[in-house]
Amino acid sequence: MPTPAERCALASEIDRLDEEIRVLQDDKKSYFAGYRDTHGKAECKAAQVAIKRRQRIAAGGLDAMEEHEALVDEVLLDITPRMRAAHVREEAA
């Protein structure tokens, strides 16, 4: 059983880490805000998506990312009637 001092030490360390994370997240927001101000909203959003994809590739490999993207595309087609209709027309052509 942990002692009260060990629990307090754990809680203090988690609080410190949470504060570091908050500061880093604020820094990230500032970088994106500056990028958005310089290059526009669409470019900034595209860069954010590209960065996330790059991180997914680094974490799981290109094959895993491509499988994930294909599944996302499949789900999107199923839940977006206009896209589904256009896709069906393209397949029929």
C-alpha distance (Angstrom), angle and dihedral (degrees) to the residues before:
residue distance angle dihedral
M1 . . .
P2 3.80 . .
T3 3.75 117.9 .
P4 3.82 121.7 -119.4
A5 3.82 88.1 -109.5
E6 3.83 91.1 55.0
R7 3.81 90.6 49.6
C8 3.81 91.0 48.9
A9 3.80 90.6 48.7
L10 3.80 90.4 50.6
A11 3.81 91.9 48.4
S12 3.82 91.6 48.2
E13 3.80 92.2 49.7
I14 3.81 92.1 48.6
D15 3.82 89.9 49.0
R16 3.82 89.8 51.3
L17 3.81 91.8 49.0
D18 3.81 92.0 47.1
E19 3.80 89.3 53.1
E20 3.82 91.2 50.0
I21 3.81 89.6 50.0
R22 3.81 91.1 49.8
V23 3.82 91.1 51.2
L24 3.81 91.6 48.2
Q25 3.81 91.5 47.8
D26 3.81 89.4 51.4
D27 3.82 89.2 50.5
K28 3.80 90.1 50.8
K29 3.80 91.2 50.6
S30 3.81 89.7 50.5
Y31 3.80 92.5 51.4
F32 3.80 91.8 50.1
A33 3.81 91.7 45.7
G34 3.79 90.5 53.6
Y35 3.79 91.4 46.7
R36 3.82 90.4 48.2
D37 3.80 91.6 49.3
T38 3.81 91.1 51.0
H39 3.81 101.3 38.4
G40 3.79 106.2 21.5
K41 3.77 136.6 -105.1
A42 3.83 97.8 -79.9
E43 3.82 92.8 51.4
C44 3.79 91.1 47.6
K45 3.81 93.0 50.9
A46 3.81 90.8 47.4
A47 3.80 90.3 50.5
Q48 3.82 90.6 50.2
V49 3.81 91.4 52.1
A50 3.81 91.7 46.5
I51 3.81 91.2 50.0
K52 3.82 91.3 50.4
R53 3.80 90.4 49.5
R54 3.79 91.2 49.2
Q55 3.81 89.3 51.4
R56 3.82 90.9 50.3
I57 3.80 90.3 51.0
A58 3.80 90.6 50.0
A59 3.81 91.5 48.5
G60 3.79 100.7 43.6
G61 3.77 108.7 8.1
L62 3.77 132.5 -105.5
D63 3.82 94.5 -76.6
A64 3.81 92.4 55.4
M65 3.80 91.2 48.1
E66 3.81 92.3 48.7
E67 3.81 91.0 49.1
H68 3.78 89.9 50.1
E69 3.82 92.6 48.4
A70 3.82 91.2 48.6
L71 3.79 90.4 51.4
V72 3.80 91.2 48.2
D73 3.82 89.5 51.0
E74 3.82 90.8 49.6
V75 3.80 92.5 50.1
L76 3.80 91.3 45.8
L77 3.80 90.8 53.5
D78 3.80 90.4 50.4
I79 3.79 95.4 49.5
T80 3.81 98.8 40.4
P81 3.81 109.8 68.1
R82 3.83 96.3 -166.1
M83 3.80 92.1 50.8
R84 3.80 90.4 46.1
A85 3.81 91.8 52.0
A86 3.82 91.7 49.0
H87 3.80 90.9 47.8
V88 3.80 92.0 50.7
R89 3.82 90.1 49.7
E90 3.82 90.5 50.5
E91 3.81 91.8 50.3
A92 3.80 91.3 49.6
A93 3.81 93.4 50.8
